[in-house]
């Protein structure tokens, strides 16, 4: 059990180290602590914290730096999110002030804004696909058997993909099949549509298409594109600041994670329903992330689902400031998305 003074010393070490990245010695602590104690007392407190595994001595100086265990203790028991300056809130609002044609545009912009505000790498995911519904589907001829499949979902986003229809399919049969899709499937969640594509839809199409496989491939292809979770990453190159020149292979592995939806999904996944959570490098499964930490926050857009934002940066990031900023940011992003949905109706 730490004493009140030891807790104060730990908090001050973390504060100073996140501010300047330099190991903290007893002399520095004496000049910044809110209480008056002797240097011997400070050294004893630091020794106690080191024995608890909460701070560690660096090989290059007599100063101490927080350990992963120290950061976890701080996050779980001591942290108070910092308030966000009014000018930062206004900057966020101004950045979201433009005209957007798609939900994805807003989510993508949010990754850029967040990376600029924090100087870290930002990851954003829009409201859950499970809340989206099918608004309409059509094919546009591109000449010959080439067609453009166009799918509109309830958030106003449009997915399109070019295909070549199999030989032998008549245009009037295709139009009949499209009517069936729009009559029977419009208004259903996209996830339900994807399920019916494997069960009910083929039998419906058999009324007009003797071999509906070609049409199903077209519709299924653009539907898959619509239901795929789309992550946006801002500030990828900021990651280069946290790796030494001889750690190029490790940096490449981390940058590779930023290009894989499945890997990003695992990275931002959380084990609890907490609005904001932090995972330190040693707590993540990928060894290449050992010197980084990720702060993940969820936001809600009511009936339209829930999305996720996250920042990936060094373990020594100023957590109080970043968590406060992320909390404010998720609120402003939710407002902007809510306004977009309201404008659709």
C-alpha positions as a printed Julia matrix, in Angstrom:
345×3 Matrix{Float64}:
   0.0     0.0     0.0
   1.54    3.28   -1.11
   1.58    6.27    1.2
   0.0     9.54    0.14
   3.45   11.06   -0.37
   4.65    8.11   -2.47
   1.56    8.5    -4.66
   2.4    12.18   -5.08
   5.98   11.34   -6.02
   4.84    8.75   -8.59
   2.38   11.2   -10.09
   5.08   13.87  -10.36
   7.59   11.48  -11.98
   5.02   10.51  -14.61
   4.08   14.15  -15.19
   7.68   15.31  -15.62
   8.7    12.36  -17.79
   5.78   12.77  -20.18
   6.54   16.48  -20.48
  10.22   16.26  -21.43
  11.09   12.58  -21.92
  14.03   12.79  -19.5
  14.64   10.54  -16.47
  13.57   12.25  -13.26
  16.02   12.64  -10.39
  15.49   13.56   -6.74
  16.81   17.11   -7.22
  14.24   17.81   -9.91
  11.47   16.38   -7.74
  12.48   18.59   -4.81
  11.92   21.67   -6.95
   8.5    20.63   -8.28
   6.74   18.67   -5.51
   3.92   20.53   -3.69
   5.37   19.62   -0.27
   8.66   20.46    1.45
  10.71   17.37    2.3
  14.39   16.47    2.42
  16.28   14.93   -0.48
  16.81   11.81    1.65
  13.05   11.44    2.07
  12.52   11.75   -1.68
  15.21    9.15   -2.36
  13.53    6.77    0.11
  10.17    7.26   -1.58
  11.73    6.62   -5.0
  13.38    3.46   -3.66
  10.0     2.27   -2.36
   8.37    2.92   -5.72
  11.19    1.08   -7.47
  10.77   -1.89   -5.13
   7.09   -1.97   -6.08
   8.09   -2.08   -9.76
   6.34    1.22  -10.51
   9.45    3.11  -11.61
  12.82    1.95  -12.9
  16.32    3.29  -13.13
  17.76    3.95  -16.57
  21.22    2.71  -17.47
  22.42    6.21  -18.36
  21.58    8.26  -15.27
  20.49    8.17  -11.66
  17.03    9.37  -12.65
  13.94    7.21  -12.78
  11.29    6.64  -15.43
   7.84    5.08  -15.06
   7.59    1.36  -15.78
   4.71   -0.24  -17.66
   3.35   -1.35  -14.28
   3.67    2.23  -13.01
   1.73    3.59  -15.95
  -0.98    0.96  -15.45
  -1.27    1.84  -11.75
  -1.49    5.52  -12.64
  -4.17    4.89  -15.3
  -6.26    2.67  -13.05
  -6.04    4.61   -9.78
  -4.71    8.14  -10.19
  -5.52    9.69  -13.54
  -7.93   12.6   -13.86
  -8.66   13.64  -17.46
  -7.51   17.18  -18.19
 -10.02   19.77  -19.33
  -9.74   20.74  -22.99
  -9.01   24.4   -23.8
 -11.88   26.24  -25.47
  -9.74   27.04  -28.51
  -9.12   23.31  -29.11
 -12.85   22.62  -28.96
 -13.47   25.43  -31.44
 -10.75   24.08  -33.73
 -12.45   20.67  -33.75
 -15.82   22.24  -34.56
 -14.34   24.38  -37.33
 -12.67   21.33  -38.86
 -16.04   19.56  -39.03
 -17.75   22.64  -40.47
 -17.5    21.75  -44.16
 -20.0    20.04  -46.41
 -19.81   16.26  -46.53
 -21.52   13.99  -49.05
 -20.94   10.71  -47.21
 -20.58    9.45  -43.67
 -17.21    8.03  -44.67
 -16.01   11.54  -45.57
 -16.72   12.74  -42.04
 -15.05    9.71  -40.45
 -12.0    10.04  -42.71
 -11.72   13.75  -41.92
 -11.91   12.97  -38.21
  -8.76   10.81  -38.47
  -6.88   13.71  -40.05
  -8.12   16.21  -37.45
  -7.27   13.93  -34.52
  -3.76   13.17  -35.78
  -3.1    16.9   -36.26
  -4.38   17.77  -32.77
  -2.3    15.1   -31.03
   0.71   14.61  -33.36
   0.07   10.88  -32.97
  -1.42    8.3   -35.31
  -5.22    8.4   -35.3
  -7.59    5.57  -36.24
 -11.32    6.1   -36.81
 -14.18    3.74  -37.54
 -17.66    4.95  -38.48
 -20.95    3.87  -36.9
 -21.47    0.13  -36.91
 -22.44   -1.43  -40.2
 -25.12   -3.46  -38.39
 -27.21   -0.28  -38.11
 -27.17    0.42  -41.87
 -30.12   -0.54  -44.07
 -30.45   -1.09  -47.8
 -31.96    1.96  -49.52
 -31.72    0.83  -53.13
 -29.85   -1.14  -55.78
 -29.46   -0.67  -59.52
 -27.25   -1.53  -62.48
 -26.0     0.98  -65.03
 -24.82   -0.24  -68.44
 -21.24    0.62  -69.33
 -21.51   -0.89  -72.8
 -21.5    -4.49  -73.9
 -21.87   -6.78  -70.92
 -20.08   -4.36  -68.57
 -22.3    -2.9   -65.87
 -21.86   -0.7   -62.83
 -23.59   -2.05  -59.72
 -24.71    0.75  -57.39
 -25.9     0.16  -53.82
 -27.25    2.94  -51.59
 -27.4     2.48  -47.8
 -29.41    4.35  -45.19
 -26.53    6.61  -44.16
 -26.49    8.1   -47.65
 -23.28    6.33  -48.67
 -23.08    4.85  -52.16
 -21.02    1.8   -53.07
 -20.31    0.95  -56.69
 -18.37   -1.71  -58.51
 -17.95   -2.6   -62.19
 -18.72   -6.15  -63.36
 -19.03   -8.14  -66.55
 -22.34  -10.01  -66.75
 -22.17  -13.63  -67.93
 -23.26  -14.35  -71.48
 -26.87  -15.34  -72.0
 -28.4   -13.01  -69.39
 -31.06  -10.79  -70.99
 -31.36   -7.17  -69.92
 -35.09   -7.52  -69.18
 -34.36  -10.46  -66.87
 -31.76   -8.41  -65.05
 -34.25   -5.54  -64.63
 -36.79   -7.99  -63.2
 -34.2    -9.3   -60.75
 -33.36   -5.75  -59.66
 -37.06   -5.09  -58.99
 -37.2    -8.19  -56.81
 -34.2    -6.97  -54.79
 -35.72   -3.51  -54.31
 -39.22   -4.84  -53.53
 -38.13   -7.53  -51.08
 -34.9    -6.27  -49.52
 -35.0    -2.46  -49.33
 -35.42   -1.34  -45.7
 -33.68   -4.39  -44.26
 -30.34   -4.12  -42.39
 -27.42   -4.83  -44.7
 -26.35   -7.72  -42.5
 -29.81   -9.31  -42.97
 -29.59   -8.73  -46.72
 -26.23  -10.5   -46.79
 -27.77  -13.46  -44.97
 -30.79  -13.62  -47.3
 -28.41  -13.58  -50.25
 -27.38  -17.05  -49.15
 -30.9   -18.33  -48.43
 -34.06  -16.66  -49.8
 -32.79  -14.51  -52.67
 -31.63  -17.28  -55.06
 -35.14  -18.84  -55.05
 -36.7   -15.41  -55.73
 -34.42  -14.82  -58.69
 -35.1   -18.22  -60.21
 -38.49  -16.85  -61.27
 -36.71  -14.69  -63.86
 -33.16  -15.98  -64.17
 -32.55  -19.61  -65.05
 -29.02  -19.3   -63.65
 -28.97  -16.47  -61.09
 -25.36  -17.06  -60.05
 -24.0   -14.24  -62.22
 -26.43  -11.7   -60.8
 -25.79  -12.93  -57.27
 -22.07  -12.43  -57.77
 -22.69   -8.85  -58.89
 -25.05   -8.0   -56.04
 -23.02   -9.92  -53.47
 -19.8    -8.2   -54.5
 -21.08   -4.66  -54.01
 -22.96   -5.68  -50.84
 -19.75   -7.09  -49.34
 -18.09   -3.77  -50.09
 -20.9    -1.96  -48.25
 -20.81   -4.11  -45.11
 -17.02   -4.16  -44.76
 -15.88   -2.08  -41.81
 -13.9     0.87  -43.11
 -11.06    2.17  -40.98
  -9.3     5.45  -41.62
  -5.79    6.18  -40.4
  -4.33    9.66  -40.05
  -0.71   10.53  -39.29
   0.89    7.19  -40.18
   4.32    8.79  -40.5
   4.13   10.08  -36.92
   5.02    6.54  -35.87
   8.54    7.07  -37.21
   9.23    9.4   -34.27
   9.09    6.52  -31.77
  11.54    4.09  -33.38
  15.33    4.23  -33.53
  17.12    4.05  -36.92
  18.15    0.45  -36.22
  14.5    -0.57  -35.58
  13.42   -0.32  -39.22
  12.0    -3.86  -39.38
   9.92   -3.23  -36.25
   8.62    0.04  -37.69
   7.69   -1.7   -40.94
   5.63   -4.27  -39.03
   3.72   -1.51  -37.22
   3.09    0.38  -40.48
   1.89   -2.91  -41.98
  -0.72   -3.2   -39.24
  -2.11    0.19  -40.34
  -2.86   -1.28  -43.79
  -4.84   -4.32  -42.64
  -8.45   -3.99  -41.5
  -8.33   -7.22  -39.48
  -5.14   -6.14  -37.7
  -6.55   -2.68  -36.92
  -9.74   -4.28  -35.63
  -7.71   -6.39  -33.2
  -5.65   -3.35  -32.24
  -8.61   -1.17  -31.25
 -10.71   -3.98  -29.76
 -11.46   -3.54  -26.06
 -12.36   -6.11  -23.42
 -14.92   -3.91  -21.67
 -17.67   -1.38  -22.35
 -15.73    1.52  -20.9
 -16.16    4.67  -23.03
 -12.4     5.23  -23.04
  -9.7     2.64  -22.39
  -5.92    2.42  -22.62
  -3.73   -0.52  -23.51
   0.02   -0.29  -22.99
   2.52   -1.89  -25.36
   3.32   -4.91  -23.16
  -0.43   -5.59  -22.9
  -0.78   -5.97  -26.69
  -0.12   -9.27  -28.41
   2.12   -7.94  -31.19
   5.74   -7.59  -30.05
   6.32   -4.74  -32.52
   3.91   -2.57  -30.47
   5.83   -2.95  -27.21
   6.98    0.7   -27.08
   3.57    2.12  -28.0
   0.21    2.56  -26.3
  -3.28    2.99  -27.7
  -6.15    5.01  -26.26
  -9.51    3.87  -27.61
 -12.82    5.72  -27.27
 -16.32    4.79  -28.41
 -18.98    7.24  -29.51
 -22.7     6.76  -30.08
 -24.93    8.11  -32.85
 -28.16    6.79  -31.33
 -30.09    4.4   -33.54
 -27.4     4.7   -36.22
 -24.92    2.73  -34.17
 -21.63    3.14  -32.4
 -18.2     4.02  -33.77
 -14.64    4.04  -32.49
 -11.74    6.48  -32.46
  -8.22    5.81  -31.19
  -4.77    7.33  -30.99
  -1.58    5.28  -31.15
   1.51    6.89  -29.68
   4.45    6.37  -27.32
   3.91    4.79  -23.92
   5.16    8.06  -22.46
   2.3    10.11  -23.93
   0.55   12.57  -21.56
  -2.47   10.39  -20.76
  -4.43   12.95  -18.77
  -4.33   15.45  -21.63
  -4.94   12.87  -24.37
  -7.87   11.19  -22.62
  -9.49   14.56  -21.98
  -9.02   15.51  -25.63
 -10.34   12.18  -26.9
 -13.41   12.5   -24.69
 -14.19   15.95  -26.11
 -13.42   14.85  -29.66
 -15.77   11.85  -29.58
 -18.57   14.13  -28.42
 -18.02   16.6   -31.27
 -17.76   13.79  -33.83
 -21.03   12.27  -32.6
 -22.76   15.68  -32.93
 -21.48   16.12  -36.48
 -22.63   12.67  -37.52
 -26.02   13.15  -35.85
 -26.49   16.4   -37.78
 -25.6    14.58  -41.01
 -28.21   11.88  -40.38
 -30.83   14.5   -39.48
 -30.15   16.37  -42.72
 -30.86   13.18  -44.68
 -34.51   13.22  -43.56
